[in-house]
Amino acid sequence: MKKIVLLMAFMALSVSCSDDITGLNADTKSPTTTKSEYLFTNAQKSLVDQMVSTSVNRNVFRLFAQQWTETTYPDESQYNITTRVIPDNHFTIFYRDVLRDLKEAKTLLNAEVAFSTEQTAILNNKKAIVDILTAYSYSVLVDTFGNVPYSEALDIEGHPLPKYDDAQTIYKDLISRLTADSGLLTAGAASFGSADLIYGGNAAKWKKFANSLRLRLAVNMHDVDAAYASAQISAAVAGGLISSNADNTNLVYLALQPNANPLYADLVVSGRNDFVPANTLVNKMNTLTDPRRAKYFDLKTGATAYSGGIYGASNNFAAFSHISSTIADPKFPGTLFDYSEVEFLLAEAAARGVAVGTATAHYNAAITASMKNWGVADADIAIYLAQPNVVYDAANWKKSIGEQAWLGLYNRGFEAWTSYRRLDYPVLLAPATTYDNLTTVPVRYSYPSREQTLNATNVTAAATAIGGDKLTTKIFWDKF
């Protein structure tokens, strides 16, 4: 027995002496490698969270679109976006949390080897989907700031201080990428599966989203280059667009944080009452007896009519209608694109002379899609469409489409703000008190203060190229 014990001890000693103890330095809880699926999922959620959020530290697009206004602290409604460094946070989230993860996911996918036709189709689908979200992200950055880092972006070693590329050049490259991505997708093949929080790996729906985004960019560009934009609109339509609310680019949140809709955190969990619907929006909807009011707003206690807080003023939360409990639900989906927006874009394209059908048909389809998405009954939709103030006016199509798109893009502040900037409708006025005495509604974000400090040469060049780093400097496509 003693011999056996000694032999076992000797063997244990031999094994322990031969072990490579450098493994003890490995932090098993902080992996150095990951999968493309994990990066893709994280990028998706970070992206939708940023577009959905109403935190005044991150996203004030609903305020710029005058769909919501503030109560106690109206700074952002008065266009102060520097105290809370809002441009910095928006810029950082997109480049660091979204685009960087998408780039790393693409790098991992490029390193994969497919051994069959089926595997090749799946791999190509994944690459295309990553690139579609990348294109979407850059389009938001361009539409927010103008010229932004693109060709040298995300290359920390090669270009730690990236140049700012021309916005129109970026746009055209994004359209080319979306065209290639749409062609690369195989509808019947798998992709990211459950790691895709938006479409569950459905390549056919990603193809529709890619073409719909291509449509949006082309419509934005029409006042700048009508021939090019018209050709791209027609090609996007031919490729297949989002064609029903079932195709909406929605991320459905979960019931509990941190995976609940950020609005739930901002409006409910925070315990704060910082926002109310703006009188600009509520008054317009009251005039039209819009049936979506009951979906958009909750009546204040004891009230029988909807009322909005004075835009840009300090408002008493209890005195006005409130953001609806529907929107404040933790599982309420975050939307990047929907059928209603597609139809409004097609209505605008038709009004501009592009052969995509009639403006009236698309206009009515857009309003109907919005109403149905919010659960409005068919009978109420018909009554609404028949109103003289709603019926499409070909002689003043920008007003018809602009006002109804603004109403239909409720709770999608960035898209509503973009539609307003492009069409100049509805007519929105700056509040009486504004930051830096601004007399008009902002049409862009100023460049991040951090970039102005660390990448000053390139920021200065970009500001000069676009006509000045001001909130009133128009994005290249905003010609009128």
Secondary structure as GFF3:
##gff-version 3
##sequence-region A 1 480
A	DSSP	alpha_helix	2	18	.	.	.	ID=ss1
A	DSSP	three_ten_helix	21	25	.	.	.	ID=ss2
A	DSSP	alpha_helix	36	52	.	.	.	ID=ss3
A	DSSP	alpha_helix	61	64	.	.	.	ID=ss4
A	DSSP	beta_strand	68	70	.	.	.	ID=ss5
A	DSSP	three_ten_helix	76	78	.	.	.	ID=ss6
A	DSSP	alpha_helix	86	92	.	.	.	ID=ss7
A	DSSP	pi_helix	93	99	.	.	.	ID=ss8
A	DSSP	alpha_helix	100	111	.	.	.	ID=ss9
A	DSSP	alpha_helix	117	145	.	.	.	ID=ss10
A	DSSP	beta_strand	148	149	.	.	.	ID=ss11
A	DSSP	beta_strand	164	165	.	.	.	ID=ss12
A	DSSP	alpha_helix	167	184	.	.	.	ID=ss13
A	DSSP	three_ten_helix	193	195	.	.	.	ID=ss14
A	DSSP	alpha_helix	203	221	.	.	.	ID=ss15
A	DSSP	alpha_helix	226	239	.	.	.	ID=ss16
A	DSSP	three_ten_helix	245	247	.	.	.	ID=ss17
A	DSSP	beta_strand	249	251	.	.	.	ID=ss18
A	DSSP	alpha_helix	262	264	.	.	.	ID=ss19
A	DSSP	pi_helix	265	269	.	.	.	ID=ss20
A	DSSP	beta_strand	275	277	.	.	.	ID=ss21
A	DSSP	alpha_helix	279	287	.	.	.	ID=ss22
A	DSSP	alpha_helix	293	296	.	.	.	ID=ss23
A	DSSP	beta_strand	297	298	.	.	.	ID=ss24
A	DSSP	three_ten_helix	317	319	.	.	.	ID=ss25
A	DSSP	beta_strand	322	323	.	.	.	ID=ss26
A	DSSP	beta_strand	334	337	.	.	.	ID=ss27
A	DSSP	alpha_helix	339	351	.	.	.	ID=ss28
A	DSSP	alpha_helix	359	373	.	.	.	ID=ss29
A	DSSP	alpha_helix	378	385	.	.	.	ID=ss30
A	DSSP	three_ten_helix	394	396	.	.	.	ID=ss31
A	DSSP	alpha_helix	397	408	.	.	.	ID=ss32
A	DSSP	alpha_helix	413	423	.	.	.	ID=ss33
A	DSSP	three_ten_helix	435	437	.	.	.	ID=ss34
A	DSSP	alpha_helix	449	454	.	.	.	ID=ss35
A	DSSP	alpha_helix	456	466	.	.	.	ID=ss36
###
